[in-house]
Amino acid sequence: MPEEFSAWLDGCRRQDRLSQERLYMHFYDRMMMVVKRTFQDQDAAVTILNNGFLRAFTRITQFNGTGSFEGWLRRIMHHSAADYFRQNKLRLQAETSLLPETEVHDKNEPAAYQELLQLLRFLPPATRMAVNLFVIEGYSHKEIAAMLGISTGTSKWHVSEGKRLLKEFLIKRNA
């Protein structure tokens, strides 16, 4: 973290716009990668990201300094993505969910991980969301169920179905 990070946090707690802007710019790329793993549509990703930052700025006093700020912010972004998904569920399920050719990822990620992210694009939106939260982000089925407004059994089914579909994609790809 930059030396001025604690000053930015203090400024954000005072609702100082310049501090909020600096914090936003510092975490923008990393949080965009988090959002883009689930929502590849640029407009949706920006909406989710901005809603997440707004939520973070309004709740910044709840961050007490224990643990990583980035981890706290990532969790907020996941909740923002889940909220967006719940609000747009019918529209998202009706649309095709293919990514554009350009994508956001860290160049230091292993090739297998990048391939997994590529394949996630082809999963149905609800399944992609559950698989991303469970496999990549490490949330429990109970947490996923609470975020998405589904039962834990449904979360488990989406993850199982996602794994099955990913396996099929890999078999077809390597055939």
Sequence and secondary structure as in RCSB ss.txt:
>XXXX:A:sequence
MPEEFSAWLDGCRRQDRLSQERLYMHFYDRMMMVVKRTFQDQDAAVTILNNGFLRAFTRITQFNGTGSFEGWLRR
IMHHSAADYFRQNKLRLQAETSLLPETEVHDKNEPAAYQELLQLLRFLPPATRMAVNLFVIEGYSHKEIAAMLGI
STGTSKWHVSEGKRLLKEFLIKRNA
>XXXX:A:secstr
  TTHHHHHHHHHTT HHHHHHHHHHHHHHHHHHHHTT   HHHHHHHHHHHHHHHHHTGGG  SSS HHHHHHH
HHHHHHHHHHHHTHHHHHHS     S     TTS HHHHHHHHHHTTS HHHHHHHIIIIIS   HHHHHHHHT 
 HHHHHHHHHHHHHHHHHHHHHHH 
